[in-house]
Amino acid sequence: MGTIKENDLNAILRFGLTEEKLNQFDILCLPENFITASNASELFDASDAINLSKFLKMQNLLCANSFDLSLESQILERRSSEKWFGVVLIRNKIILPVFATVIGGLILNRIDGRDESDQVHIELHLEKPEEFTRIKYDGDGETLIKVLDAIKDSPDSTSAK
């Protein structure tokens, strides 16, 4: 877990995104290589990240994906039981319980009908005043669910952005 300082917000504002556009949403499901891509033509979304954004929107969360942000990213369809959720930026921590429930359902095969996954890959950024907390996770789904439960149950997770 690391901290991204506010001046690194420039990495998120690349590719024509504006703070005004980003402020319309509480959660962003960004392309998997959003932080490392050198130009917009390199961006790609994993199909699992697209499914995640769809299920978050079904819960009436203000969620944006590449399409909503006018990013012309490619879609990468992997043929394995692993789940790739890309870069997820949570701007309003009040939604953490719903996010944890949705991603837990996807991991544990309660929503998308796929077999339970052994491995999950996600880069989660939690916005806090003047900084982001970054969690880059590559591991089993059960442990990620426990991590998300611990974060959502922490005292500062119920405060709004």
C-alpha positions in Angstrom: 0.0 0.0 0.0 1.4 3.4 -0.9 0.3 7.0 -1.1 0.0 9.1 -4.2 0.4 12.8 -3.6 -2.1 15.3 -5.0 0.4 16.5 -7.6 0.2 13.0 -9.1 -3.4 13.7 -9.9 -1.9 14.8 -13.3 -1.5 11.0 -14.1 -5.3 10.7 -13.7 -6.1 13.9 -15.7 -4.2 12.7 -18.8 -5.9 11.8 -22.0 -8.2 14.8 -22.0 -9.9 14.1 -18.7 -10.8 17.2 -16.6 -11.5 17.6 -12.9 -15.0 18.8 -13.8 -15.7 15.5 -15.7 -14.2 13.4 -12.9 -16.2 15.3 -10.2 -19.4 13.9 -11.7 -18.6 10.4 -10.4 -17.9 8.7 -7.1 -16.0 5.8 -8.7 -14.0 5.4 -11.8 -13.2 2.0 -13.5 -10.2 3.0 -15.6 -8.2 1.0 -18.2 -5.8 -1.6 -16.7 -2.8 0.3 -18.0 -4.1 3.8 -17.3 -1.2 4.8 -15.1 1.5 3.4 -17.4 0.3 4.0 -20.9 2.2 6.7 -22.8 -0.7 7.6 -25.1 -4.4 7.0 -25.5 -4.0 4.4 -28.3 -2.3 2.1 -25.8 -5.2 2.0 -23.3 -7.0 -1.3 -22.8 -9.8 -2.4 -20.5 -10.1 -5.9 -19.2 -13.6 -7.4 -19.8 -13.8 -8.0 -16.0 -13.4 -4.3 -15.4 -16.3 -3.5 -17.8 -18.5 -6.0 -16.0 -17.5 -4.4 -12.7 -18.6 -1.0 -13.8 -21.9 -2.4 -15.2 -22.7 -4.0 -11.8 -21.7 -0.9 -9.9 -24.1 1.2 -12.1 -26.8 -1.3 -11.4 -26.4 -0.5 -7.7 -27.1 3.2 -8.7 -23.5 4.3 -8.0 -22.1 7.2 -9.9 -19.6 5.1 -11.7 -17.7 5.9 -14.9 -15.8 3.6 -17.2 -13.7 4.3 -20.3 -16.8 4.8 -22.5 -18.3 7.3 -20.1 -15.1 9.3 -20.0 -14.7 9.2 -23.8 -11.6 7.2 -23.6 -11.2 5.0 -26.7 -9.6 2.0 -25.1 -9.5 -1.5 -26.5 -11.1 -4.4 -24.7 -8.9 -7.3 -23.6 -10.8 -10.6 -23.2 -8.8 -13.1 -21.2 -9.6 -16.8 -21.3 -8.8 -17.9 -17.7 -10.5 -18.0 -14.3 -8.4 -15.0 -13.1 -10.2 -11.7 -12.7 -8.6 -8.5 -13.9 -10.4 -5.3 -12.6 -7.9 -2.7 -13.8 -7.5 0.6 -12.1 -10.4 1.6 -9.8 -10.5 5.0 -8.3 -12.9 5.5 -5.4 -13.6 9.2 -4.9 -16.2 8.9 -2.2 -15.5 6.4 0.6 -19.2 6.2 1.6 -19.7 3.8 -1.3 -17.1 1.3 -0.1 -19.6 -1.1 1.4 -21.5 -1.4 -1.9 -18.3 -1.7 -3.9 -17.0 -4.4 -1.6 -20.3 -6.3 -2.0 -20.3 -6.1 -5.8 -16.7 -7.0 -6.2 -17.1 -9.8 -3.7 -20.0 -11.1 -5.7 -18.0 -11.1 -8.9 -15.1 -12.8 -7.2 -17.2 -15.5 -5.5 -19.3 -16.2 -8.6 -22.5 -14.9 -7.3 -23.1 -12.4 -10.1 -21.4 -13.1 -13.4 -21.9 -16.9 -13.5 -18.2 -17.7 -14.0 -16.2 -20.2 -12.0 -14.7 -19.0 -8.8 -11.3 -17.3 -9.4 -8.1 -18.3 -7.9 -6.4 -15.0 -8.7 -7.6 -11.4 -8.7 -5.8 -8.3 -10.0 -6.8 -4.8 -9.2 -5.2 -1.4 -8.6 -7.4 0.4 -6.1 -7.0 4.1 -5.4 -8.9 5.5 -2.4 -9.2 9.3 -2.5 -8.6 11.1 0.7 -8.1 14.9 1.3 -4.9 15.9 -0.5 -3.8 12.3 -1.4 -4.7 8.9 -2.6 -4.1 5.6 -0.9 -3.1 3.0 -3.5 -3.5 -0.7 -3.1 -2.1 -2.9 -5.9 -3.4 -6.4 -5.3 -2.5 -9.6 -7.1 -3.7 -12.5 -5.1 -6.5 -14.7 -4.1 -10.1 -13.4 -4.1 -10.9 -14.4 -0.5 -8.0 -12.3 0.9 -9.1 -9.3 -1.2 -12.6 -9.5 0.2 -11.1 -9.5 3.7 -9.0 -6.5 2.9 -12.0 -4.6 1.5 -14.1 -5.5 4.5 -11.3 -4.2 6.8 -11.1 -0.9 4.8 -14.9 -0.4 4.8 -15.1 -1.1 8.5 -12.3 1.3 9.4 -13.5 4.5 11.3 -12.6 6.9 8.5 -14.3 4.9 5.7 -17.7 6.4 6.5 -16.8 10.0 5.9 -17.8 11.5 2.6 -15.3 12.9 0.2 
